[in-house]
Amino acid sequence: MPSPQLPPLPALTRAEAEFIDCYLEVLDQIGRINPARGSDTYGALRAAQALASRAADLRDALALMHDRGETQIHAATLARALRLLDGERRAGRVTLPPDPTS
C-alpha cells in the first residue's frame, strides 16, 4: 500500500529553509535537556553541548538572511513549514508535561 502523500512544503528561500532546520535542531536539543522530561544527566549533558553549536548555526542562518536583504520573517509561511516538519510535537517536548495529579 503506498504511503499517503504529505502536503508540499511552502516555497522557502534557501536561507529560510536553513533557518527552519536550525530552529528545529535547537528545539530538539532543548527538549532533550528539559529536566521535566529527561531520564539521565549524561543525555542532558550531551544535548547541552550540542545546543551551543546548533544555536550558533541558527544565528548564522539568521545572519545570512539579513545579509541577503531578507529583512522580513514571513511567520505564516514559516509556521506552515514548521507544522509539516513535525514542529508542534518537537516544540511540545520543551514544555512541562501534564500534571499527573490533576
A tleap script that builds the chain and sets N, CA, C and O, in Angstrom:
source leaprc.protein.ff14SB
mol = sequence {
  NMET PRO SER PRO GLN LEU PRO PRO LEU PRO
  ALA LEU THR ARG ALA GLU ALA GLU PHE ILE
  ASP CYS TYR LEU GLU VAL LEU ASP GLN ILE
  GLY ARG ILE ASN PRO ALA ARG GLY SER ASP
  THR TYR GLY ALA LEU ARG ALA ALA GLN ALA
  LEU ALA SER ARG ALA ALA ASP LEU ARG ASP
  ALA LEU ALA LEU MET HIE ASP ARG GLY GLU
  THR GLN ILE HIE ALA ALA THR LEU ALA ARG
  ALA LEU ARG LEU LEU ASP GLY GLU ARG ARG
  ALA GLY ARG VAL THR LEU PRO PRO ASP PRO
  THR CSER
}
set mol.1.N position { 0.839 -1.166 0.000 }
set mol.1.CA position { 0.000 0.000 0.000 }
set mol.1.C position { 0.891 1.239 0.000 }
set mol.1.O position { 1.775 1.352 0.849 }
set mol.2.N position { 0.683 2.164 -0.924 }
set mol.2.CA position { 1.523 3.362 -0.985 }
set mol.2.C position { 1.299 4.258 0.234 }
set mol.2.O position { 0.201 4.330 0.786 }
set mol.3.N position { 2.370 4.935 0.633 }
set mol.3.CA position { 2.257 5.837 1.780 }
set mol.3.C position { 1.457 7.076 1.371 }
set mol.3.O position { 1.472 7.471 0.205 }
set mol.4.N position { 0.764 7.683 2.328 }
set mol.4.CA position { -0.034 8.872 1.995 }
set mol.4.C position { 0.872 10.027 1.573 }
set mol.4.O position { 1.979 10.192 2.086 }
set mol.5.N position { 0.382 10.812 0.637 }
set mol.5.CA position { 1.136 11.963 0.168 }
set mol.5.C position { 1.072 13.072 1.211 }
set mol.5.O position { -0.009 13.477 1.637 }
set mol.6.N position { 2.212 13.543 1.607 }
set mol.6.CA position { 2.265 14.682 2.515 }
set mol.6.C position { 2.119 15.947 1.687 }
set mol.6.O position { 2.545 15.987 0.533 }
set mol.7.N position { 1.521 16.980 2.268 }
set mol.7.CA position { 1.435 18.235 1.519 }
set mol.7.C position { 2.834 18.788 1.282 }
set mol.7.O position { 3.727 18.590 2.106 }
set mol.8.N position { 3.028 19.470 0.176 }
set mol.8.CA position { 4.365 20.011 -0.095 }
set mol.8.C position { 4.712 21.140 0.867 }
set mol.8.O position { 3.837 21.850 1.362 }
set mol.9.N position { 5.984 21.285 1.115 }
set mol.9.CA position { 6.451 22.414 1.913 }
set mol.9.C position { 6.183 23.697 1.140 }
set mol.9.O position { 6.211 23.703 -0.091 }
set mol.10.N position { 5.926 24.777 1.859 }
set mol.10.CA position { 5.778 26.056 1.156 }
set mol.10.C position { 7.102 26.462 0.524 }
set mol.10.O position { 8.167 26.004 0.936 }
set mol.11.N position { 7.020 27.312 -0.464 }
set mol.11.CA position { 8.237 27.800 -1.120 }
set mol.11.C position { 9.038 28.643 -0.122 }
set mol.11.O position { 8.535 29.621 0.432 }
set mol.12.N position { 10.273 28.247 0.089 }
set mol.12.CA position { 11.160 28.957 1.011 }
set mol.12.C position { 12.453 29.283 0.282 }
set mol.12.O position { 12.874 28.558 -0.619 }
set mol.13.N position { 13.076 30.381 0.685 }
set mol.13.CA position { 14.419 30.632 0.194 }
set mol.13.C position { 15.349 29.620 0.854 }
set mol.13.O position { 14.986 28.993 1.850 }
set mol.14.N position { 16.522 29.467 0.311 }
set mol.14.CA position { 17.487 28.545 0.916 }
set mol.14.C position { 17.809 28.980 2.342 }
set mol.14.O position { 17.957 28.141 3.230 }
set mol.15.N position { 17.918 30.282 2.561 }
set mol.15.CA position { 18.222 30.791 3.901 }
set mol.15.C position { 17.060 30.526 4.862 }
set mol.15.O position { 17.290 30.179 6.021 }
set mol.16.N position { 15.815 30.686 4.398 }
set mol.16.CA position { 14.662 30.384 5.255 }
set mol.16.C position { 14.626 28.903 5.614 }
set mol.16.O position { 14.339 28.544 6.755 }
set mol.17.N position { 14.914 28.053 4.649 }
set mol.17.CA position { 14.938 26.613 4.917 }
set mol.17.C position { 16.008 26.282 5.957 }
set mol.17.O position { 15.781 25.469 6.852 }
set mol.18.N position { 17.166 26.911 5.834 }
set mol.18.CA position { 18.237 26.696 6.821 }
set mol.18.C position { 17.813 27.207 8.194 }
set mol.18.O position { 18.094 26.570 9.209 }
set mol.19.N position { 17.142 28.351 8.227 }
set mol.19.CA position { 16.619 28.913 9.471 }
set mol.19.C position { 15.671 27.919 10.144 }
set mol.19.O position { 15.789 27.659 11.341 }
set mol.20.N position { 14.736 27.367 9.379 }
set mol.20.CA position { 13.772 26.402 9.920 }
set mol.20.C position { 14.488 25.149 10.419 }
set mol.20.O position { 14.210 24.672 11.520 }
set mol.21.N position { 15.403 24.617 9.618 }
set mol.21.CA position { 16.139 23.413 10.028 }
set mol.21.C position { 16.909 23.647 11.321 }
set mol.21.O position { 16.869 22.816 12.229 }
set mol.22.N position { 17.607 24.771 11.409 }
set mol.22.CA position { 18.397 25.070 12.603 }
set mol.22.C position { 17.503 25.302 13.815 }
set mol.22.O position { 17.825 24.871 14.922 }
set mol.23.N position { 16.387 25.978 13.605 }
set mol.23.CA position { 15.442 26.217 14.705 }
set mol.23.C position { 14.939 24.891 15.265 }
set mol.23.O position { 14.884 24.712 16.482 }
set mol.24.N position { 14.574 23.970 14.391 }
set mol.24.CA position { 14.083 22.676 14.851 }
set mol.24.C position { 15.177 21.880 15.565 }
set mol.24.O position { 14.889 21.163 16.523 }
set mol.25.N position { 16.411 21.996 15.116 }
set mol.25.CA position { 17.513 21.317 15.803 }
set mol.25.C position { 17.707 21.883 17.211 }
set mol.25.O position { 17.969 21.135 18.153 }
set mol.26.N position { 17.580 23.200 17.351 }
set mol.26.CA position { 17.676 23.820 18.684 }
set mol.26.C position { 16.539 23.314 19.571 }
set mol.26.O position { 16.757 22.968 20.732 }
set mol.27.N position { 15.320 23.273 19.018 }
set mol.27.CA position { 14.186 22.748 19.791 }
set mol.27.C position { 14.447 21.317 20.254 }
set mol.27.O position { 14.179 20.968 21.404 }
set mol.28.N position { 14.972 20.497 19.350 }
set mol.28.CA position { 15.248 19.105 19.705 }
set mol.28.C position { 16.227 19.016 20.872 }
set mol.28.O position { 16.035 18.215 21.787 }
set mol.29.N position { 17.266 19.830 20.840 }
set mol.29.CA position { 18.262 19.788 21.915 }
set mol.29.C position { 17.671 20.286 23.231 }
set mol.29.O position { 17.921 19.696 24.282 }
set mol.30.N position { 16.894 21.362 23.184 }
set mol.30.CA position { 16.270 21.869 24.411 }
set mol.30.C position { 15.291 20.836 24.961 }
set mol.30.O position { 15.189 20.655 26.174 }
set mol.31.N position { 14.580 20.169 24.078 }
set mol.31.CA position { 13.672 19.113 24.523 }
set mol.31.C position { 14.409 17.987 25.231 }
set mol.31.O position { 13.891 17.416 26.191 }
set mol.32.N position { 15.604 17.664 24.771 }
set mol.32.CA position { 16.398 16.611 25.414 }
set mol.32.C position { 16.959 17.058 26.764 }
set mol.32.O position { 17.221 16.237 27.643 }
set mol.33.N position { 17.138 18.367 26.916 }
set mol.33.CA position { 17.668 18.912 28.169 }
set mol.33.C position { 16.563 19.078 29.204 }
set mol.33.O position { 16.843 19.055 30.403 }
set mol.34.N position { 15.329 19.243 28.779 }
set mol.34.CA position { 14.198 19.542 29.656 }
set mol.34.C position { 14.201 18.610 30.874 }
set mol.34.O position { 13.998 17.405 30.724 }
set mol.35.N position { 14.429 19.153 32.080 }
set mol.35.CA position { 14.508 18.298 33.265 }
set mol.35.C position { 13.185 17.612 33.607 }
set mol.35.O position { 13.186 16.593 34.299 }
set mol.36.N position { 12.077 18.140 33.144 }
set mol.36.CA position { 10.782 17.520 33.436 }
set mol.36.C position { 10.511 16.330 32.526 }
set mol.36.O position { 9.561 15.581 32.757 }
set mol.37.N position { 11.327 16.145 31.498 }
set mol.37.CA position { 11.115 15.048 30.566 }
set mol.37.C position { 12.327 14.123 30.436 }
set mol.37.O position { 12.241 13.067 29.810 }
set mol.38.N position { 13.443 14.518 31.020 }
set mol.38.CA position { 14.664 13.737 30.872 }
set mol.38.C position { 14.712 12.534 31.789 }
set mol.38.O position { 13.903 12.380 32.703 }
set mol.39.N position { 15.706 11.676 31.508 }
set mol.39.CA position { 15.848 10.494 32.344 }
set mol.39.C position { 17.268 10.327 32.887 }
set mol.39.O position { 17.478 9.604 33.861 }
set mol.40.N position { 18.241 10.990 32.260 }
set mol.40.CA position { 19.609 10.842 32.766 }
set mol.40.C position { 20.416 12.106 32.483 }
set mol.40.O position { 20.153 12.844 31.533 }
set mol.41.N position { 21.405 12.324 33.342 }
set mol.41.CA position { 22.216 13.529 33.213 }
set mol.41.C position { 23.139 13.475 32.002 }
set mol.41.O position { 23.423 14.508 31.397 }
set mol.42.N position { 23.608 12.288 31.643 }
set mol.42.CA position { 24.531 12.201 30.512 }
set mol.42.C position { 23.850 12.630 29.209 }
set mol.42.O position { 24.441 13.361 28.414 }
set mol.43.N position { 22.622 12.185 28.991 }
set mol.43.CA position { 21.889 12.590 27.792 }
set mol.43.C position { 21.640 14.088 27.765 }
set mol.43.O position { 21.752 14.723 26.716 }
set mol.44.N position { 21.301 14.656 28.926 }
set mol.44.CA position { 21.087 16.095 29.014 }
set mol.44.C position { 22.391 16.856 28.785 }
set mol.44.O position { 22.396 17.900 28.133 }
set mol.45.N position { 23.492 16.336 29.319 }
set mol.45.CA position { 24.790 16.964 29.115 }
set mol.45.C position { 25.156 16.980 27.634 }
set mol.45.O position { 25.588 18.008 27.112 }
set mol.46.N position { 24.986 15.857 26.963 }
set mol.46.CA position { 25.296 15.781 25.524 }
set mol.46.C position { 24.421 16.746 24.725 }
set mol.46.O position { 24.898 17.396 23.795 }
set mol.47.N position { 23.147 16.837 25.087 }
set mol.47.CA position { 22.244 17.756 24.401 }
set mol.47.C position { 22.657 19.208 24.651 }
set mol.47.O position { 22.592 20.033 23.739 }
set mol.48.N position { 23.077 19.526 25.870 }
set mol.48.CA position { 23.521 20.886 26.185 }
set mol.48.C position { 24.777 21.237 25.388 }
set mol.48.O position { 24.921 22.365 24.915 }
set mol.49.N position { 25.674 20.280 25.241 }
set mol.49.CA position { 26.872 20.528 24.446 }
set mol.49.C position { 26.507 20.775 22.983 }
set mol.49.O position { 27.058 21.670 22.343 }
set mol.50.N position { 25.584 19.983 22.463 }
set mol.50.CA position { 25.160 20.141 21.069 }
set mol.50.C position { 24.384 21.435 20.874 }
set mol.50.O position { 24.431 22.033 19.799 }
set mol.51.N position { 23.670 21.871 21.910 }
set mol.51.CA position { 22.868 23.082 21.807 }
set mol.51.C position { 23.731 24.285 21.430 }
set mol.51.O position { 23.310 25.119 20.629 }
set mol.52.N position { 24.908 24.382 21.986 }
set mol.52.CA position { 25.773 25.534 21.695 }
set mol.52.C position { 26.076 25.635 20.207 }
set mol.52.O position { 25.980 26.719 19.633 }
set mol.53.N position { 26.437 24.534 19.579 }
set mol.53.CA position { 26.750 24.594 18.145 }
set mol.53.C position { 25.492 24.775 17.308 }
set mol.53.O position { 25.531 25.446 16.277 }
set mol.54.N position { 24.372 24.185 17.734 }
set mol.54.CA position { 23.117 24.357 16.982 }
set mol.54.C position { 22.634 25.799 17.068 }
set mol.54.O position { 22.113 26.342 16.094 }
set mol.55.N position { 22.807 26.423 18.241 }
set mol.55.CA position { 22.430 27.828 18.393 }
set mol.55.C position { 23.301 28.717 17.509 }
set mol.55.O position { 22.812 29.690 16.936 }
set mol.56.N position { 24.580 28.391 17.395 }
set mol.56.CA position { 25.464 29.152 16.509 }
set mol.56.C position { 25.026 28.988 15.045 }
set mol.56.O position { 25.067 29.945 14.271 }
set mol.57.N position { 24.607 27.772 14.672 }
set mol.57.CA position { 24.104 27.549 13.315 }
set mol.57.C position { 22.839 28.371 13.061 }
set mol.57.O position { 22.655 28.924 11.977 }
set mol.58.N position { 21.981 28.442 14.061 }
set mol.58.CA position { 20.756 29.233 13.942 }
set mol.58.C position { 21.094 30.713 13.771 }
set mol.58.O position { 20.524 31.395 12.919 }
set mol.59.N position { 22.014 31.192 14.580 }
set mol.59.CA position { 22.474 32.583 14.460 }
set mol.59.C position { 23.016 32.850 13.069 }
set mol.59.O position { 22.711 33.877 12.463 }
set mol.60.N position { 23.822 31.924 12.560 }
set mol.60.CA position { 24.411 32.104 11.229 }
set mol.60.C position { 23.353 32.102 10.131 }
set mol.60.O position { 23.467 32.855 9.163 }
set mol.61.N position { 22.335 31.272 10.267 }
set mol.61.CA position { 21.250 31.241 9.274 }
set mol.61.C position { 20.510 32.576 9.261 }
set mol.61.O position { 20.181 33.098 8.196 }
set mol.62.N position { 20.250 33.125 10.444 }
set mol.62.CA position { 19.577 34.415 10.510 }
set mol.62.C position { 20.464 35.542 9.991 }
set mol.62.O position { 19.978 36.462 9.332 }
set mol.63.N position { 21.750 35.476 10.281 }
set mol.63.CA position { 22.676 36.492 9.771 }
set mol.63.C position { 22.730 36.437 8.244 }
set mol.63.O position { 22.785 37.476 7.586 }
set mol.64.N position { 22.714 35.236 7.687 }
set mol.64.CA position { 22.721 35.094 6.226 }
set mol.64.C position { 21.457 35.695 5.626 }
set mol.64.O position { 21.520 36.397 4.617 }
set mol.65.N position { 20.319 35.425 6.237 }
set mol.65.CA position { 19.071 36.020 5.752 }
set mol.65.C position { 19.177 37.539 5.768 }
set mol.65.O position { 18.820 38.203 4.795 }
set mol.66.N position { 19.661 38.079 6.864 }
set mol.66.CA position { 19.787 39.536 6.993 }
set mol.66.C position { 20.762 40.089 5.951 }
set mol.66.O position { 20.482 41.099 5.306 }
set mol.67.N position { 21.895 39.428 5.794 }
set mol.67.CA position { 22.903 39.881 4.829 }
set mol.67.C position { 22.378 39.859 3.397 }
set mol.67.O position { 22.777 40.682 2.574 }
set mol.68.N position { 21.490 38.924 3.102 }
set mol.68.CA position { 20.919 38.824 1.757 }
set mol.68.C position { 19.756 39.787 1.542 }
set mol.68.O position { 19.159 39.814 0.466 }
set mol.69.N position { 19.440 40.564 2.548 }
set mol.69.CA position { 18.343 41.511 2.414 }
set mol.69.C position { 16.992 40.927 2.752 }
set mol.69.O position { 15.970 41.569 2.512 }
set mol.70.N position { 16.957 39.728 3.302 }
set mol.70.CA position { 15.698 39.118 3.731 }
set mol.70.C position { 15.394 39.666 5.124 }
set mol.70.O position { 15.734 39.054 6.136 }
set mol.71.N position { 14.751 40.824 5.153 }
set mol.71.CA position { 14.541 41.510 6.421 }
set mol.71.C position { 13.231 41.125 7.095 }
set mol.71.O position { 13.031 41.434 8.270 }
set mol.72.N position { 12.347 40.466 6.382 }
set mol.72.CA position { 11.055 40.077 6.930 }
set mol.72.C position { 11.031 38.584 7.227 }
set mol.72.O position { 11.526 37.776 6.440 }
set mol.73.N position { 10.457 38.228 8.361 }
set mol.73.CA position { 10.183 36.825 8.657 }
set mol.73.C position { 8.708 36.613 8.320 }
set mol.73.O position { 7.829 37.213 8.938 }
set mol.74.N position { 8.455 35.783 7.365 }
set mol.74.CA position { 7.091 35.508 6.915 }
set mol.74.C position { 6.514 34.419 7.815 }
set mol.74.O position { 6.571 33.230 7.501 }
set mol.75.N position { 5.955 34.861 8.943 }
set mol.75.CA position { 5.561 33.947 10.017 }
set mol.75.C position { 4.560 32.894 9.560 }
set mol.75.O position { 4.701 31.725 9.919 }
set mol.76.N position { 3.569 33.269 8.793 }
set mol.76.CA position { 2.550 32.296 8.390 }
set mol.76.C position { 3.168 31.198 7.523 }
set mol.76.O position { 2.860 30.019 7.700 }
set mol.77.N position { 4.021 31.574 6.607 }
set mol.77.CA position { 4.674 30.597 5.724 }
set mol.77.C position { 5.611 29.704 6.511 }
set mol.77.O position { 5.625 28.488 6.320 }
set mol.78.N position { 6.391 30.300 7.391 }
set mol.78.CA position { 7.335 29.510 8.176 }
set mol.78.C position { 6.609 28.619 9.178 }
set mol.78.O position { 7.071 27.518 9.475 }
set mol.79.N position { 5.485 29.081 9.699 }
set mol.79.CA position { 4.691 28.241 10.608 }
set mol.79.C position { 4.149 27.022 9.856 }
set mol.79.O position { 4.116 25.921 10.406 }
set mol.80.N position { 3.726 27.210 8.609 }
set mol.80.CA position { 3.265 26.063 7.807 }
set mol.80.C position { 4.394 25.055 7.632 }
set mol.80.O position { 4.186 23.848 7.762 }
set mol.81.N position { 5.583 25.554 7.337 }
set mol.81.CA position { 6.732 24.660 7.175 }
set mol.81.C position { 7.026 23.925 8.479 }
set mol.81.O position { 7.297 22.724 8.465 }
set mol.82.N position { 6.977 24.633 9.598 }
set mol.82.CA position { 7.236 24.000 10.893 }
set mol.82.C position { 6.220 22.902 11.187 }
set mol.82.O position { 6.584 21.831 11.674 }
set mol.83.N position { 4.957 23.163 10.895 }
set mol.83.CA position { 3.934 22.145 11.128 }
set mol.83.C position { 4.177 20.908 10.270 }
set mol.83.O position { 4.028 19.781 10.744 }
set mol.84.N position { 4.549 21.117 9.012 }
set mol.84.CA position { 4.796 19.987 8.116 }
set mol.84.C position { 6.025 19.185 8.537 }
set mol.84.O position { 6.133 17.999 8.225 }
set mol.85.N position { 6.945 19.829 9.241 }
set mol.85.CA position { 8.173 19.159 9.690 }
set mol.85.C position { 8.062 18.690 11.143 }
set mol.85.O position { 9.077 18.487 11.809 }
set mol.86.N position { 6.837 18.518 11.633 }
set mol.86.CA position { 6.585 17.986 12.970 }
set mol.86.C position { 7.022 18.938 14.079 }
set mol.86.O position { 7.381 18.506 15.174 }
set mol.87.N position { 6.988 20.231 13.788 }
set mol.87.CA position { 7.426 21.228 14.754 }
set mol.87.C position { 6.589 21.295 16.009 }
set mol.87.O position { 7.111 21.587 17.085 }
set mol.88.N position { 5.275 21.026 15.891 }
set mol.88.CA position { 4.425 21.096 17.083 }
set mol.88.C position { 4.817 20.028 18.102 }
set mol.88.O position { 4.899 20.313 19.297 }
set mol.89.N position { 5.057 18.812 17.642 }
set mol.89.CA position { 5.474 17.746 18.557 }
set mol.89.C position { 6.839 18.070 19.143 }
set mol.89.O position { 7.065 17.902 20.342 }
set mol.90.N position { 7.745 18.532 18.295 }
set mol.90.CA position { 9.098 18.830 18.755 }
set mol.90.C position { 9.097 19.981 19.756 }
set mol.90.O position { 9.837 19.942 20.740 }
set mol.91.N position { 8.288 20.994 19.523 }
set mol.91.CA position { 8.189 22.116 20.465 }
set mol.91.C position { 7.515 21.676 21.761 }
set mol.91.O position { 7.810 22.215 22.828 }
set mol.92.N position { 6.621 20.709 21.675 }
set mol.92.CA position { 5.936 20.215 22.858 }
set mol.92.C position { 6.872 19.568 23.863 }
set mol.92.O position { 6.558 19.511 25.052 }
set mol.93.N position { 8.015 19.082 23.404 }
set mol.93.CA position { 8.972 18.463 24.319 }
set mol.93.C position { 9.670 19.502 25.197 }
set mol.93.O position { 10.299 19.148 26.195 }
set mol.94.N position { 9.561 20.776 24.831 }
set mol.94.CA position { 10.204 21.859 25.593 }
set mol.94.C position { 9.341 22.243 26.792 }
set mol.94.O position { 9.853 22.764 27.783 }
set mol.95.N position { 8.046 21.993 26.709 }
set mol.95.CA position { 7.126 22.404 27.776 }
set mol.95.C position { 7.080 21.364 28.895 }
set mol.95.O position { 7.639 20.274 28.777 }
set mol.96.N position { 6.408 21.725 29.970 }
set mol.96.CA position { 6.195 20.776 31.070 }
set mol.96.C position { 5.137 19.764 30.651 }
set mol.96.O position { 4.161 20.120 29.990 }
set mol.97.N position { 5.328 18.508 31.032 }
set mol.97.CA position { 4.272 17.521 30.754 }
set mol.97.C position { 3.067 17.815 31.645 }
set mol.97.O position { 3.192 18.526 32.642 }
set mol.98.N position { 1.905 17.274 31.291 }
set mol.98.CA position { 0.723 17.494 32.136 }
set mol.98.C position { 0.966 16.975 33.551 }
set mol.98.O position { 1.673 15.989 33.757 }
set mol.99.N position { 0.372 17.653 34.504 }
set mol.99.CA position { 0.488 17.254 35.907 }
set mol.99.C position { -0.318 15.971 36.122 }
set mol.99.O position { -1.531 15.972 35.913 }
set mol.100.N position { 0.329 14.878 36.534 }
set mol.100.CA position { -0.401 13.614 36.694 }
set mol.100.C position { -1.398 13.627 37.858 }
set mol.100.O position { -2.277 12.768 37.924 }
set mol.101.N position { -1.271 14.592 38.773 }
set mol.101.CA position { -2.172 14.623 39.925 }
set mol.101.C position { -3.460 15.374 39.648 }
set mol.101.O position { -4.371 15.366 40.475 }
set mol.102.N position { -3.552 16.048 38.452 }
set mol.102.CA position { -4.784 16.801 38.179 }
set mol.102.C position { -5.703 16.033 37.273 }
set mol.102.O position { -6.784 16.516 36.938 }
savepdb mol mol.pdb
quit
